Amino acid sequence: MLPRPKLLEIENRGHKRHSCHWPAVLFTDNFNRSCVIEDISNGGCRLLVNTGKLTSGSTVKIQVPARKLSFTGKIVWLHCEEAGIKFTSKPARL
């Protein structure tokens, strides 16, 4: 029997991600809901959010009241209770 090959995980990312746990609000054209930003980079973020009624490709706005941040982006992936957002506007600071 051949040995099981080791898996090599490669991330093809243009920006370094930073772990965080920031309460935020996700706004769409039709509704808004609470979420948590789990990690963030200059290019996007990963949200912990109820993904019901969210669709990939939709434009969203995210506000982080405690940090006085606001930015817009597009949903690029949805999986279970997580969403990947690609920023279309950058926050003034992270």
MIDOSE-1310 file (N, C-alpha, C; in nm, 2 decimals, decimal comma, always signed):
residues 94
mlpr	+0,08/-0,12/+0,00/+0,00/+0,00/+0,00/+0,09/+0,12/+0,00; +0,06/+0,22/-0,08/+0,13/+0,34/-0,09/+0,10/+0,43/+0,03; +0,20/+0,51/+0,07/+0,18/+0,60/+0,18/+0,08/+0,72/+0,13; +0,01/+0,77/+0,23/-0,08/+0,88/+0,20/+0,00/+1,00/+0,17
pkll	-0,03/+1,07/+0,06/+0,05/+1,20/+0,04/+0,02/+1,31/+0,14; +0,12/+1,39/+0,17/+0,09/+1,50/+0,26/+0,02/+1,61/+0,17; -0,08/+1,67/+0,23/-0,15/+1,78/+0,16/-0,08/+1,91/+0,18; -0,07/+1,98/+0,07/-0,01/+2,11/+0,08/-0,11/+2,21/+0,05
eien	-0,14/+2,30/+0,15/-0,24/+2,40/+0,13/-0,17/+2,53/+0,09; -0,22/+2,58/-0,03/-0,16/+2,70/-0,08/-0,27/+2,81/-0,09; -0,24/+2,92/-0,03/-0,34/+3,03/-0,04/-0,29/+3,13/-0,14; -0,37/+3,16/-0,24/-0,34/+3,26/-0,34/-0,40/+3,39/-0,31
rghk	-0,34/+3,46/-0,22/-0,40/+3,59/-0,17/-0,31/+3,70/-0,20; -0,37/+3,81/-0,23/-0,29/+3,93/-0,27/-0,26/+4,02/-0,14; -0,33/+3,99/-0,03/-0,32/+4,07/+0,09/-0,31/+3,98/+0,21; -0,23/+4,02/+0,31/-0,21/+3,95/+0,43/-0,34/+3,97/+0,51
rhsc	-0,39/+3,85/+0,56/-0,51/+3,86/+0,65/-0,48/+3,87/+0,79; -0,56/+3,94/+0,87/-0,55/+3,96/+1,01/-0,67/+3,91/+1,08; -0,65/+3,82/+1,18/-0,76/+3,77/+1,26/-0,81/+3,88/+1,34; -0,94/+3,88/+1,36/-1,01/+3,98/+1,44/-1,14/+3,92/+1,48
hwpa	-1,22/+3,99/+1,56/-1,35/+3,94/+1,60/-1,43/+4,07/+1,63; -1,46/+4,14/+1,52/-1,53/+4,27/+1,52/-1,68/+4,26/+1,50; -1,76/+4,29/+1,59/-1,91/+4,30/+1,56/-1,93/+4,41/+1,46; -2,02/+4,38/+1,36/-2,04/+4,47/+1,25/-2,19/+4,45/+1,21
vlft	-2,23/+4,54/+1,11/-2,36/+4,53/+1,05/-2,34/+4,52/+0,90; -2,41/+4,43/+0,84/-2,41/+4,41/+0,70/-2,54/+4,46/+0,64; -2,52/+4,55/+0,54/-2,64/+4,61/+0,47/-2,64/+4,57/+0,33; -2,76/+4,53/+0,28/-2,79/+4,50/+0,14/-2,90/+4,60/+0,10
dnfn	-2,94/+4,58/-0,03/-3,05/+4,67/-0,08/-3,18/+4,64/+0,00; -3,20/+4,52/+0,04/-3,33/+4,48/+0,10/-3,34/+4,46/+0,25; -3,22/+4,45/+0,32/-3,22/+4,43/+0,46/-3,09/+4,45/+0,52; -3,08/+4,45/+0,65/-2,95/+4,45/+0,72/-2,95/+4,35/+0,83
rscv	-2,83/+4,31/+0,87/-2,82/+4,21/+0,98/-2,69/+4,22/+1,05; -2,69/+4,17/+1,17/-2,57/+4,17/+1,25/-2,47/+4,06/+1,19; -2,34/+4,09/+1,21/-2,24/+3,99/+1,17/-2,12/+4,01/+1,25; -2,02/+3,93/+1,23/-1,89/+3,94/+1,30/-1,78/+3,93/+1,19
iedi	-1,69/+4,02/+1,18/-1,58/+4,01/+1,09/-1,47/+3,92/+1,16; -1,45/+3,81/+1,10/-1,35/+3,71/+1,16/-1,21/+3,73/+1,12; -1,19/+3,78/+0,99/-1,06/+3,82/+0,95/-1,07/+3,92/+0,84; -0,97/+4,01/+0,83/-0,98/+4,12/+0,74/-0,84/+4,14/+0,68
sngg	-0,84/+4,20/+0,55/-0,72/+4,24/+0,48/-0,75/+4,37/+0,41; -0,65/+4,42/+0,34/-0,68/+4,54/+0,26/-0,77/+4,51/+0,14; -0,78/+4,38/+0,10/-0,87/+4,34/-0,01/-1,00/+4,29/+0,02; -1,03/+4,25/+0,15/-1,16/+4,19/+0,18/-1,16/+4,14/+0,32
crll	-1,27/+4,07/+0,35/-1,29/+4,01/+0,48/-1,38/+3,89/+0,48; -1,37/+3,81/+0,59/-1,45/+3,69/+0,61/-1,55/+3,72/+0,72; -1,68/+3,70/+0,69/-1,78/+3,73/+0,79/-1,84/+3,60/+0,85; -1,88/+3,61/+0,97/-1,97/+3,51/+1,03/-2,10/+3,57/+1,03
vntg	-2,20/+3,52/+0,96/-2,33/+3,58/+0,94/-2,43/+3,48/+0,90; -2,56/+3,51/+0,93/-2,67/+3,43/+0,87/-2,67/+3,45/+0,72; -2,64/+3,35/+0,65/-2,63/+3,37/+0,50/-2,76/+3,35/+0,43; -2,87/+3,33/+0,50/-3,00/+3,32/+0,43/-3,03/+3,45/+0,36
klts	-3,08/+3,43/+0,24/-3,12/+3,54/+0,15/-3,00/+3,62/+0,09; -2,87/+3,59/+0,13/-2,76/+3,65/+0,07/-2,73/+3,58/-0,06; -2,68/+3,65/-0,16/-2,64/+3,59/-0,29/-2,50/+3,63/-0,33; -2,43/+3,54/-0,39/-2,30/+3,57/-0,44/-2,31/+3,67/-0,55
gstv	-2,22/+3,77/-0,55/-2,22/+3,88/-0,65/-2,29/+4,00/-0,60; -2,36/+3,99/-0,49/-2,44/+4,11/-0,44/-2,34/+4,21/-0,39; -2,38/+4,34/-0,40/-2,30/+4,45/-0,34/-2,36/+4,47/-0,20; -2,27/+4,49/-0,10/-2,30/+4,50/+0,04/-2,22/+4,62/+0,09
kiqv	-2,27/+4,67/+0,20/-2,20/+4,77/+0,28/-2,18/+4,71/+0,42; -2,07/+4,73/+0,48/-2,04/+4,68/+0,61/-1,99/+4,80/+0,70; -2,06/+4,81/+0,82/-2,02/+4,91/+0,91/-1,97/+4,84/+1,04; -1,86/+4,90/+1,10/-1,80/+4,85/+1,22/-1,81/+4,97/+1,32
park	-1,92/+4,98/+1,39/-1,94/+5,10/+1,47/-1,83/+5,12/+1,58; -1,78/+5,02/+1,64/-1,68/+5,03/+1,75/-1,55/+5,09/+1,70; -1,52/+5,07/+1,57/-1,40/+5,11/+1,51/-1,42/+5,23/+1,41; -1,54/+5,27/+1,40/-1,58/+5,38/+1,31/-1,53/+5,35/+1,17
lsft	-1,55/+5,23/+1,12/-1,52/+5,19/+0,99/-1,64/+5,16/+0,90; -1,63/+5,19/+0,78/-1,74/+5,16/+0,68/-1,68/+5,13/+0,55; -1,72/+5,03/+0,48/-1,67/+5,00/+0,34/-1,78/+4,92/+0,27; -1,76/+4,92/+0,14/-1,85/+4,85/+0,05/-1,77/+4,73/-0,02
gkiv	-1,85/+4,63/-0,06/-1,78/+4,52/-0,13/-1,88/+4,43/-0,20; -1,83/+4,33/-0,26/-1,92/+4,23/-0,32/-1,90/+4,09/-0,25; -2,01/+4,02/-0,24/-2,00/+3,88/-0,19/-1,94/+3,79/-0,29; -1,83/+3,73/-0,26/-1,76/+3,64/-0,36/-1,78/+3,50/-0,33
wlhc	-1,81/+3,46/-0,20/-1,85/+3,32/-0,17/-1,93/+3,32/-0,05; -2,01/+3,21/-0,04/-2,10/+3,18/+0,08/-2,08/+3,04/+0,11; -2,07/+3,01/+0,24/-2,05/+2,87/+0,29/-2,10/+2,86/+0,43; -2,21/+2,78/+0,45/-2,27/+2,77/+0,58/-2,30/+2,90/+0,64
eeag	-2,24/+2,94/+0,75/-2,26/+3,07/+0,82/-2,15/+3,16/+0,79; -2,08/+3,15/+0,68/-1,97/+3,24/+0,65/-1,99/+3,30/+0,51; -1,93/+3,42/+0,50/-1,94/+3,49/+0,37/-1,80/+3,56/+0,34; -1,75/+3,55/+0,22/-1,63/+3,62/+0,18/-1,67/+3,74/+0,10
ikft	-1,61/+3,85/+0,14/-1,64/+3,98/+0,08/-1,51/+4,04/+0,02; -1,52/+4,08/-0,10/-1,41/+4,15/-0,17/-1,44/+4,30/-0,17; -1,35/+4,38/-0,11/-1,38/+4,53/-0,10/-1,38/+4,59/-0,23; -1,48/+4,68/-0,25/-1,48/+4,77/-0,37/-1,45/+4,91/-0,33
skpa	-1,45/+4,94/-0,20/-1,40/+5,07/-0,14/-1,32/+5,03/-0,02; -1,21/+5,10/+0,00/-1,12/+5,06/+0,12/-1,16/+5,15/+0,24; -1,16/+5,09/+0,36/-1,17/+5,18/+0,48/-1,06/+5,27/+0,49; -1,08/+5,38/+0,56/-0,97/+5,48/+0,57/-0,85/+5,42/+0,64
rl	-0,88/+5,33/+0,74/-0,77/+5,27/+0,81/-0,82/+5,13/+0,86; -0,73/+5,04/+0,88/-0,77/+4,91/+0,94/-0,71/+4,90/+1,08
